[in-house]
Amino acid sequence: MRVGKKLWIQTPAKIFSVWGLITRPSKAYVNSIINEIRLLTLDEMENLFPDCKIIREKFFFFTKSYIAVRK
């Protein structure tokens, strides 16, 4: 953050994918993937990027991802 003036960083907020809807993976497989991933919360994004605007990307009523933007 110190070198560049502008930034755009996106991170997923929910575990949801079109692939999951199409292939219908087993519950054991989904659990193994979930145990390897820890998604950032909105508070964590705000703490990591205090001088940025945090945008919530929505899919219907759900927050799909968080985007930190500094212009």
C-alpha atoms as one frame of an Amber mdcrd trajectory, in Angstrom:
protein
   0.000   0.000   0.000   2.957   2.361   0.507   4.331   2.201  -3.042   1.237
   2.451  -5.234  -1.258   5.264  -5.142  -4.210   3.357  -6.545  -5.390  -0.126
  -5.637  -8.234  -2.524  -6.270  -8.381  -5.722  -4.204 -11.261  -8.192  -4.196
 -11.901 -11.117  -1.874 -14.867 -13.507  -1.737 -17.327 -13.098   1.122 -19.399
 -16.276   0.714 -18.649 -19.828  -0.328 -20.870 -20.047  -3.375 -20.139 -20.960
  -6.968 -21.927 -21.864 -10.166 -19.633 -24.922 -10.338 -21.105 -26.128  -7.039
 -24.650 -25.793  -8.349 -23.881 -27.665 -11.582 -21.688 -30.522 -10.311 -23.247
 -31.024  -6.882 -20.059 -32.177  -5.087 -20.378 -34.546  -2.132 -20.781 -33.117
   1.359 -17.420 -34.630   2.392 -15.667 -32.875  -0.521 -17.304 -29.539   0.263
 -16.341 -29.856   3.942 -12.721 -30.623   3.032 -12.559 -27.461   0.901 -14.252
 -25.320   3.544 -11.774 -26.496   6.191  -8.870 -25.191   4.053 -10.328 -21.717
   3.472 -10.920 -18.827   5.833 -12.692 -15.897   4.216 -12.130 -12.321   5.358
 -14.943 -10.492   7.099 -15.958  -6.915   6.347 -14.289  -5.745   9.582 -11.031
  -7.473   8.601 -11.082  -5.824   5.161 -11.663  -2.426   6.775  -8.775  -3.018
   9.187  -6.410  -4.212   6.440  -7.227  -1.282   4.145  -8.132   1.644   6.419
  -7.669   4.337   3.767  -9.779   2.537   1.144 -13.449   2.482   0.294 -14.858
  -1.040   0.813 -17.508  -1.975  -1.731 -19.857  -4.915  -1.259 -20.457  -6.806
  -4.501 -23.949  -8.288  -4.329 -25.610 -11.304  -5.922 -29.336 -10.944  -5.347
 -29.477 -10.062  -1.624 -26.200 -11.730  -0.629 -22.790 -10.072  -0.382 -20.675
 -12.036  -2.833 -17.369 -10.268  -2.298 -15.650  -7.267  -0.763 -13.615  -4.869
  -2.871 -11.099  -2.399  -1.433 -10.604   0.601  -3.732  -8.287   3.560  -3.463
  -8.263   6.085  -6.324
